[in-house]
Amino acid sequence: MFISRRKTVMAALAAAALLVLATQIGAFGPGQGAVKLEGAWIAKVISYENTPVDWPVQWSYVLAPDASGRSASLHGSVEVAFPQNPNLLYDFTSPIIGEIVQTGPQTAAFNTYFYGIRKAAPFDQIVFIGRSWGETRFTGPRELESTHHFELYLPAADTNGDALPEDKGYLINEFVVTTQDTRIPPPAR
């Protein structure tokens, strides 16, 4: 009886392992393997909402995954910025930093921050705190489509000194954009 129960448990474990493996392999279609949050990416804005701007905006970022590949740190930079607001002039933006976490087999949610900086003597000044949060969806083996909810805050929104905005009363602009993100391919061998 003990051997029979052990065989049943082993068969159940083997079936569960095959189910997990099949789910991971099938998560993105035959031969693609499981979707993981990793790699170097280029994001190009393809549509705008809540703003009259129609500007070729682009940024790049790198996802540094945890061991599971289901969450990652994000670090990037803006190559082609949004047009400047005449009431909020800045000279450059800081690097983009953030986190991204998978919410489903082909979806993830992210939260990022960056700063608008003006060159000034005797030291540079933060003109605004930028936040972009939203959702992304894998649309191909090396492609994402992401919806970004941008929020720009005056520096006074950081009421506790942690460099993040707490006071929504200092929100000066918000808009939504969609990007088509392409993963940079590995070197040819």
N, C-alpha and C positions, 0 to 999 in steps of 0.2 A: 504494500500500500504506500509506503514511504517513497519507493522508486517511482511509482505511478504519479504521485503528487508532484515529485521533483520534475518528472518529464513534462507534466502539465504546466508547471511554473516556468520551466525553461522554454517551452514552446510559446507561452504567452509573452515572455521577454523577447524572444526572437521575433515574434510577430510585431511587437511594439517597436523594436529597433528597425525593422524593415519599413514600418509605417512612417517613422520619423525620417528615415533616409529617403523614402519615396517623396515625402512632403518637401524635404529640402531640395531634392533634385528637381521636383516638379514645380517648385515655387516660381520659377521663371521660364519654364518651358524645357523641352528636351535639350540636353547637352549644355544648358546654361549654368546649372548649379544654383545654390541658394544666393539670394540677394544679400550683399553685405555693404555696410556703410564704410567705405574706404576709398583711397585713391585721390588723385589730383583732378580737379574739375574746372571748367570754364562755363560761366553763366551769362547768357545774353537775354536782355529783356525783350519779350515778344509782344506784350500787351500792357496797357495802363488802365487803371480805374481811379476815379475820384481826382484826376489831375488832367489839365489840358496839355501836359507835356507829351511830346512824341519824340524822344531823343534816343539815339543809339547808346544805351548804357550797358556796360559789361564789367564783370569782376571775376576773379579766380579764387579758388580756395582748395585746401587740402583737408581731407577727413582722416584723422588718426584714430582708428577703432580700438575698442577694448578687445579682450580676448574672444568674446562671442561674435563680434562684428555687428551686433545689434544696436550699439550706441557708439558715438564717436565725438571727439573734440573737433572743432572746426577752426581753421585759421586761414585768413585770406586777405586780399587787397583789391582795391577798386582801380581798374585801368581807365575806364571812361565813366566819369561821374555824371550824376543828374545835374541839370542846369542850376545855377545858384539863385537863391532867393535874394533880391536886392536888399532886403532888410536883414539878411543873415549871411554876410560875406565871410568866407573862410578860404584859406590858402591850400589846404590839403586835408584828407581824411586819414585817420589812424588805420592800422590793420583791423580787419574784422575778426572778432573772436566769438565763439559760441559752442553750443552743444546740439547734437541731433540724436534722436532715439527712434528706432523702428516702432511703428504702431500696428503693423500688419505685414503680411508676406511681401507686399510691394509698396508700402507707404511708410512715411516717417514724419515726425514733427521736429521743428528746430526753433532755436531762440538764439539771436546774435546781437552783439553790440559793437558800436564804432563811435568815433568822435570827430567832429568838424573842428579843425584847429586853424587859428590865425596866427601868423608870424607877428610878433610884437616885442618891442624892447621893454624890459630886460629879459623877458621870457615869453615863450609861446602861450597862447590862451585858448582854452576850450570854448568854442562858440556855441556848440550844441552837442547833445548826447543823442546818438541815433540807435534805434532798436529796430530789428527786423525779426518777425516771428511768423511761423506759418507751417504749411504742409508741403510735402514733396511726394511724388509718385514715380516709380520706375516705369518708364514707357518702352524701354529696350535694354539690351544687355549693358550698354554704356551710355544710357540716356535717362534723364530725369525731367519732369516738368514740375516746377515749384511755384507756389503762390506765396508772395511776401507781403506782409502787412507792415509797412514802414511807419514809425512814429519818431518825430524829431522833438526834442525837449530842450528848453533853455537849461544852462548849467544849474540854476537855482532849484530845479526839480530833484536834485540830489540832496535831500534834506538830512541824511545821516552820515554823509561823507564816504560812502562806499563806492562812489563813481557810477552808480546806477540810479535811474530816475524813480523816485517814490511818489512825488506830488504830481498828479495828472493835470493840475491847474496850470502847469508850465508847458503843456503840450502845445507846440506851435504849428505843427503840420503833420498830417497823416494821409497816406495814400496806399494803394494796392497795385502791385505789378506781378506779372507772370513771367517766369524765365524758362528757357530751354537750356538745360545743363548737359554738357557733354564731357564724359570722362576722357582724359588724355590716355591714348593707347600706350601699352608697354613698348619698349624698343623691339624692332624686328630682329630676329636671331637667324 
